[in-house]
């Protein structure tokens, strides 16, 4: 962590180290140290691209694990503990922009297919899972959650101006944006 450099774009070695740290499976007694390492990265490299990458990894992991957890579980998943720690550590404008950009990427990644357009029912199913993910994030952030600012950041073009999205992705993004506002 101490060898990482605050440069834009981030170094490939730094991104690889972040991925490795986030992928580690730790015991409960090691979790706080692990969170402190992630927070140290955020303090050392408080850039939109690194923050977006961290949020994207955490959101991807949470999206994949959504079905494996019981709906009645009230304990915040470890990924959300990391997400809240990162969010609290970053300046609010960077945190909002990075979270929104990562959420945009999650919609693009999971509401599309390499074979072409997804069916309406498949797009709806995946969008529903992303909405569940947004609810989990809002719940984990608690009073830090600002749905209005998240939607503003989500819809700003500067974070994703080079990316084109399919109609199914646009529909899913609209549903996610609406859900962000409803959760306020």
C-alpha positions in Angstrom: 0.0 0.0 0.0 2.8 2.4 0.8 4.5 1.8 -2.6 1.3 3.0 -4.5 1.6 6.3 -6.3 -1.1 8.9 -6.7 -1.0 9.3 -10.5 -3.8 9.5 -13.1 -4.4 7.1 -14.7 -3.4 4.7 -12.0 -0.5 2.3 -12.5 -1.4 -1.2 -13.6 0.6 -2.6 -10.7 -1.5 -0.5 -8.2 -4.8 -1.7 -9.7 -3.5 -5.3 -9.6 -2.6 -4.8 -5.9 -6.0 -3.3 -5.1 -7.7 -6.3 -6.9 -5.6 -8.7 -4.9 -6.3 -7.0 -1.6 -10.1 -6.9 -2.3 -10.1 -10.6 -3.4 -8.5 -11.8 -0.2 -10.7 -14.1 1.9 -10.0 -13.3 5.5 -11.1 -14.5 8.9 -13.3 -12.3 11.0 -10.5 -11.2 13.2 -8.5 -9.9 10.2 -11.3 -7.8 8.8 -10.5 -4.6 10.6 -6.9 -4.7 9.4 -8.1 -5.4 5.9 -10.5 -2.4 6.0 -7.7 -0.2 7.2 -5.5 -1.2 4.2 -8.3 -0.3 1.8 -8.8 3.0 3.6 -5.1 3.7 3.4 -5.3 3.2 -0.4 -8.2 5.7 -0.5 -6.2 8.2 1.5 -3.0 7.7 -0.6 -4.8 7.8 -4.0 -8.0 9.7 -3.6 -8.8 9.8 -7.3 -12.0 9.1 -9.1 -10.6 6.3 -11.2 -9.1 4.3 -8.2 -12.2 5.0 -6.1 -14.4 3.9 -9.0 -12.4 0.7 -9.4 -12.7 -0.1 -5.7 -16.5 0.5 -5.7 -16.9 -1.5 -8.9 -15.1 -4.5 -7.4 -17.2 -4.3 -4.3 -20.5 -3.9 -6.2 -19.7 -6.8 -8.6 -18.9 -9.0 -5.7 -22.1 -8.0 -3.9 -24.2 -8.5 -7.0 -22.9 -12.0 -7.5 -23.4 -12.9 -3.8 -27.0 -11.5 -3.6 -28.7 -14.8 -4.1 -26.5 -16.7 -1.7 -27.6 -14.7 1.3 -30.8 -15.1 3.2 -33.2 -12.2 2.7 -33.9 -12.2 6.4 -30.2 -11.5 7.3 -29.9 -8.1 8.9 -26.1 -8.1 9.2 -24.4 -5.9 6.6 -22.3 -8.1 4.3 -18.5 -7.7 4.4 -18.5 -6.0 1.0 -20.9 -3.3 2.3 -18.7 -2.7 5.3 -15.8 -2.1 2.9 -18.0 0.1 0.8 -19.0 2.3 3.7 -15.4 2.6 4.9 -14.2 3.7 1.5 -17.2 6.1 1.1 -16.5 7.7 4.5 -12.7 8.0 3.8 -13.1 9.8 0.5 -14.1 13.4 -0.1 -17.9 13.4 -0.7 -17.7 14.6 -4.3 -15.2 11.9 -5.3 -17.2 9.2 -3.3 -20.4 10.1 -5.0 -18.9 10.3 -8.5 -17.0 7.1 -8.1 -20.0 5.2 -6.7 -22.2 6.5 -9.5 -19.7 5.6 -12.1 -19.3 2.1 -10.7 -23.1 1.7 -10.5 -23.3 2.8 -14.2 -20.7 0.2 -15.0 -22.5 -2.5 -13.1 -25.7 -1.8 -15.1 -23.7 -1.9 -18.3 -22.0 -5.1 -17.4 -24.9 -7.1 -16.0 -27.7 -5.8 -18.3 -26.0 -6.7 -21.5 -24.8 -9.7 -23.3 -22.0 -10.4 -25.8 -24.5 -12.2 -28.0 -26.6 -9.1 -28.4 -29.7 -7.7 -26.7 -31.0 -9.5 -23.7 -34.7 -10.6 -23.6 -37.0 -8.2 -21.8 -37.5 -10.7 -18.9 -33.8 -11.3 -18.5 -33.1 -7.5 -18.5 -35.9 -7.0 -15.9 -34.5 -9.8 -13.7 -31.0 -8.4 -13.8 -32.3 -4.8 -13.2 -34.2 -6.0 -10.2 -31.1 -7.5 -8.8 -29.2 -4.2 -9.3 -32.1 -2.4 -7.6 -31.7 -4.8 -4.7 -28.0 -4.0 -4.7 -28.8 -0.2 -4.6 -31.1 -0.9 -1.6 -28.3 -2.8 0.1 -25.9 0.1 -0.5 -28.4 2.7 0.7 -29.1 0.7 3.8 -25.4 0.2 4.5 -24.6 3.9 4.0 -27.5 5.0 6.2 -27.5 8.7 6.8 -24.6 9.1 4.4 -26.8 8.1 1.5 -28.0 10.9 -0.7 -30.1 9.6 -3.5 -30.6 12.9 -5.2 -26.8 13.6 -5.5 -26.2 9.9 -6.5 -28.7 10.3 -9.4 -27.2 13.6 -10.5 -23.7 11.9 -10.5 -25.1 8.9 -12.2 -26.6 10.9 -15.0 -23.6 13.2 -15.5 -21.9 12.5 -18.8 -18.3 13.3 -17.7 -17.9 9.9 -16.0 -19.0 7.8 -18.9 -19.1 10.0 -22.0 -17.1 7.5 -24.1 -19.4 4.6 -23.4 -22.5 3.8 -25.4 -25.3 1.8 -23.9 -28.0 -0.4 -25.4 -31.7 0.3 -24.9 -32.0 -2.5 -22.3 -29.1 -0.9 -20.4 -30.8 2.5 -20.6 -34.1 1.1 -19.3 -32.2 -0.6 -16.5 -30.4 2.7 -15.7 -33.7 4.6 -15.6 -35.1 2.0 -13.2 -32.0 2.2 -11.0 -32.1 6.0 -11.0 -35.7 6.0 -10.0 -34.9 3.6 -7.2 -32.1 5.8 -5.9 -34.6 8.6 -5.6 -37.3 6.5 -3.9 -34.8 5.4 -1.3 -34.3 8.9 0.0 
